[in-house]
């Protein structure tokens, strides 16, 4: 949504003969996305949590009951004991 709106704005401001190929615009937007979204967040008054809090939250398992892929693979590849 942000990318498309910005492309519309850029297209309006640029000279009529300038063309913005979709692949090039996507690469340009990706390379500037962090700055664009930061500026947008400031404009909208969004205050992200402190970095340390975000790292702690993001590094945890999403669901405590659901094992992460590595745990699942480790369990699945262990030899089974036969009774």
Buried (B, 14 or more C-beta within 10 A) or exposed (E): EEBEEBBEEBEEEEEEEEEEEEEEBEEBBEEEEEEBEEEEEEEEEEEEEEEEEEEEEEEEEEEEEEEEEEEEEEEEEEEEEEE
